[in-house]
Amino acid sequence: MYTLQLPLRIINISNMFFTAGRTGLVMWIHLLTLIVNAAMSLLLIRVMGPVGAAWGSFLSLTLCMFPIALWWIGKHYGPGLREILPFRRLALIAAVSLAPAIVFAIRPWVASWPDYARLAAMAVLYGAATLILLDRSGLVSARTLWADVRRHISARV
């Protein structure tokens, strides 16, 4: 659950506020996020147990801090939210990232296989599905990726 927070955590939106001279706003956004995080975590811990704290933290980021910060940045720096975050491209990336997980639906049929064979089969299928989807979606060219891999391997040899 905490891994889902990484994209939001590695983006330092505070710099946008600092350059605009609105350092106080950073404190208020983080304070509000802390309050929302505490409330949601306490509620979700009662419902879900310890994993509720992770969900509360994730939801406070996605429902509080990030939307408020993006709204203010879009309002202050001129372009709308669509120009700041290309939602169509982000949705495509999310779909291409999640779609290959369908490969894991075959797990019941390979459950009796030895661990190494099951791991190898799932890795090959998942990798192939991801590569095909990345290439077909236009996000990454399979030829370019293969050329980069070959160049990297030949540089090591």
C-alpha positions in Angstrom: 0.0 0.0 0.0 2.8 2.4 0.8 4.3 1.7 -2.7 1.2 3.4 -4.2 2.2 6.6 -2.4 5.7 6.7 -4.0 4.7 8.7 -7.1 3.0 11.3 -5.0 5.8 11.4 -2.5 8.7 11.8 -4.9 7.1 14.8 -6.6 8.2 17.9 -4.6 5.3 20.3 -5.1 6.6 22.6 -2.4 9.1 24.1 -4.7 6.3 25.6 -6.8 5.0 27.4 -3.7 8.4 28.5 -2.7 9.1 30.1 -6.1 5.8 31.9 -5.9 6.7 33.2 -2.4 3.9 31.2 -0.7 5.9 29.3 1.8 3.1 29.7 4.4 0.7 27.9 2.1 2.9 24.8 2.2 2.5 24.6 6.0 -1.3 24.9 5.8 -1.6 22.3 3.1 0.6 19.8 5.0 -1.3 20.6 8.3 -4.6 19.9 6.6 -3.2 16.7 5.1 -2.0 15.6 8.5 -5.4 16.2 10.1 -7.1 14.3 7.2 -4.5 11.5 7.5 -5.0 11.1 11.2 -8.8 11.1 10.9 -8.8 8.6 8.0 -6.2 6.4 9.5 -8.0 6.1 12.9 -11.2 5.3 11.1 -9.7 2.8 8.7 -7.7 1.1 11.4 -10.9 0.3 13.2 -12.4 -1.1 10.0 -9.4 -2.7 8.4 -6.9 -3.3 11.1 -3.3 -2.2 10.8 -3.4 -1.9 7.0 -5.9 0.9 7.5 -3.1 3.3 8.5 -1.5 2.8 5.1 -4.8 3.3 3.3 -5.4 6.5 5.4 -2.1 7.9 4.4 -2.6 7.1 0.8 -6.1 8.5 0.7 -5.0 11.7 2.5 -2.4 12.3 -0.2 -4.7 11.5 -3.1 -7.8 13.2 -1.8 -6.4 16.2 0.1 -2.8 17.3 -0.5 -2.3 16.6 -4.1 -5.6 18.0 -5.4 -5.3 21.2 -3.4 -1.7 21.7 -4.5 -2.5 21.0 -8.1 -5.5 23.3 -8.1 -3.4 26.2 -6.6 -0.5 25.6 -9.0 -2.9 25.6 -11.9 -4.5 28.8 -10.7 -1.3 30.6 -9.9 0.9 29.6 -12.9 -1.8 30.1 -15.5 -2.5 26.8 -17.3 -5.3 24.7 -16.3 -5.1 21.4 -14.5 -5.2 19.6 -17.9 -1.9 21.2 -18.9 -0.2 20.5 -15.7 -1.2 16.8 -15.6 -1.9 15.1 -19.0 -4.7 12.9 -17.7 -5.2 11.1 -21.0 -1.5 10.0 -21.2 -1.5 9.2 -17.5 -4.6 7.0 -17.9 -3.0 5.2 -20.8 0.2 4.6 -18.8 -2.0 3.2 -15.9 -3.9 1.0 -18.2 -0.8 -0.4 -19.9 0.8 -0.9 -16.5 -2.2 -2.7 -15.0 -3.4 -4.7 -18.0 -0.6 -7.3 -18.1 -1.6 -8.4 -14.6 -4.3 -10.5 -16.4 -1.4 -13.0 -16.9 -1.7 -13.9 -13.2 -5.2 -15.3 -13.9 -3.4 -18.5 -15.1 -1.8 -19.1 -11.7 -4.3 -21.8 -10.8 -3.3 -23.8 -13.9 0.4 -23.6 -13.1 0.1 -24.0 -9.3 1.4 -27.6 -9.4 4.5 -26.6 -11.4 7.8 -26.3 -9.5 8.5 -22.8 -8.2 11.3 -22.0 -10.6 9.2 -23.1 -13.7 6.1 -21.1 -12.5 8.3 -18.0 -11.9 9.9 -18.3 -15.3 6.6 -18.8 -17.1 4.9 -16.0 -15.3 7.9 -13.6 -15.9 8.1 -14.4 -19.6 4.3 -14.0 -20.1 4.1 -10.8 -18.0 7.2 -9.3 -19.7 5.9 -10.2 -23.2 2.4 -8.8 -22.4 3.9 -5.6 -21.0 6.3 -5.1 -24.0 3.5 -5.7 -26.5 1.2 -3.2 -24.8 3.9 -0.6 -24.4 4.7 -0.9 -28.1 1.1 -1.0 -29.3 0.2 2.0 -27.2 3.0 4.1 -28.5 4.5 4.7 -25.1 7.7 2.8 -25.8 9.0 1.5 -29.1 10.0 -2.2 -28.8 12.7 -1.6 -31.4 14.2 1.3 -29.5 14.0 -0.7 -26.3 15.6 -3.7 -27.8 18.4 -1.5 -29.3 19.0 0.0 -25.9 19.2 -3.4 -24.3 21.7 -4.7 -26.9 23.8 -1.6 -26.6 23.8 -1.9 -22.8 24.8 -5.6 -23.0 27.6 -5.0 -25.6 29.0 -2.2 -23.4 29.3 -4.6 -20.5 31.1 -7.2 -22.6 
